Structure formats: structure tokens, C-alpha cells
Amino acid sequence: MSRKCECCGKGVVFGGQLSHSHRRSNRNWKPNVQKVKAIVNGTPKKISVCTRCLRSGKVQRAV
């Protein structure tokens, strides 16, 4: 499954995790991306969209 929103471009972010004992390790934060059928240029198409775009109404779902 794609880990990039096709509406806003939100993707995976990399950083460092810091434990209580101050040991550091690499980790990544993945956006909540869903595959939905949406209206793109007047035709229904399956795209990967983050839940923030779905909730805010940036994407019109095809029913």
C-alpha cells in the first residue's frame, strides 16, 4: 500500500526515538493512508488519501 497521500503529499517522516535510559534508535512515522474510490477529473478512481484529507472534505468520495 502506498504511504503517500495523493491529495496533500503527506508521507513517511523519519526521526529518532529516545528511550527512558536515553538510548537512541531510528524510527519512522507513517501517515494514516486509506485506499478510497474518489472522483478525480469527473471520473471515479482509486487513490491513496490520508484520513485528514478525507475528514476535511478535500476529497469527494465516489459512492
Contact map, one row per residue, 1 for C-alpha under 8 A:
111000000000000000000000000000000000000000000000000000000000000
111110000000000000000000000000001000000000000001000000000000000
111110000011000000000000000001101000000000000001000000000000000
011111001111000000000000000000101000000000000001110000000000000
011111111110000000000000000000001000000000000001110000000000000
000111111100000000000000000000000000000000000011100000000000000
000011111000000000000000000000000000000000000000110010000110000
000011111100000000000000000000000000000000000000000010000000000
000111111110000000000000000000000000000000000000000000000000000
000111011111000000000000000000100000000000000000010000000000000
001110001111100000000000000001100000000000000000000000000000000
001100000111110000000000000111100000000000000000000000000000000
000000000011111000000000000111000000000000000000000000000000000
000000000001111100000000011110000000000000000000000000000000000
000000000000111110000000011110000000000000000000000000000000000
000000000000011111000001111100000000000000000000000000000000000
000000000000001111100001111000000000000000000000000000000000000
000000000000000111110111100000000000000000000000000000000000000
000000000000000011111111000000000000000000000000000000000000000
000000000000000001111110000000000000000000000000000000000000000
000000000000000000111110000000000000000000000000000000000000000
000000000000000001111111000000000000000000000000000000000000000
000000000000000001111111100000000000000000000000000000000000000
000000000000000111100111110000000000000000000000000000000000000
000000000000000111000011111000000000000000000000000000000000000
000000000000011110000001111100000000000000000000000000000000000
000000000000011110000000111110000000000000000000000000000000000
000000000001111100000000011111000000000000000000000000000000000
000000000001111000000000001111100000000000000000000000000000000
001000000011100000000000000111110000000000000000000000000000000
001100000111000000000000000011111000000000000000010000000000000
000000000000000000000000000001111100000000000000011000000000000
011110000000000000000000000000111110000000000001111000000000000
000000000000000000000000000000011111000000000001111000000000000
000000000000000000000000000000001111100000000111100000000000000
000000000000000000000000000000000111110000000111100000000000100
000000000000000000000000000000000011111000011110000000000000111
000000000000000000000000000000000001111100011110000000000011110
000000000000000000000000000000000000111111111000000000000011110
000000000000000000000000000000000000011111111000000000000000000
000000000000000000000000000000000000001111100000000000000000000
000000000000000000000000000000000000001111110000000000000000000
000000000000000000000000000000000000001111111000000000000000000
000000000000000000000000000000000000111101111100000000000000010
000000000000000000000000000000000000111100111110000000000000000
000000000000000000000000000000000011110000011111000000000000000
000001000000000000000000000000000011110000001111100000000000000
011111000000000000000000000000001111000000000111110000000000000
000111100000000000000000000000001111000000000011111011000000000
000110100100000000000000000000111100000000000001111111000000000
000000000000000000000000000000011100000000000000111111100000000
000000000000000000000000000000000000000000000000011111110000000
000000110000000000000000000000000000000000000000111111111110000
000000000000000000000000000000000000000000000000111111111110000
000000000000000000000000000000000000000000000000001111111100000
000000000000000000000000000000000000000000000000000111111100000
000000000000000000000000000000000000000000000000000011111111000
000000100000000000000000000000000000000000000000000011111111000
000000100000000000000000000000000000011000000000000011001111100
000000000000000000000000000000000000011000000000000000001111110
000000000000000000000000000000000001111000000000000000000011111
000000000000000000000000000000000000111000010000000000000001111
000000000000000000000000000000000000100000000000000000000000111
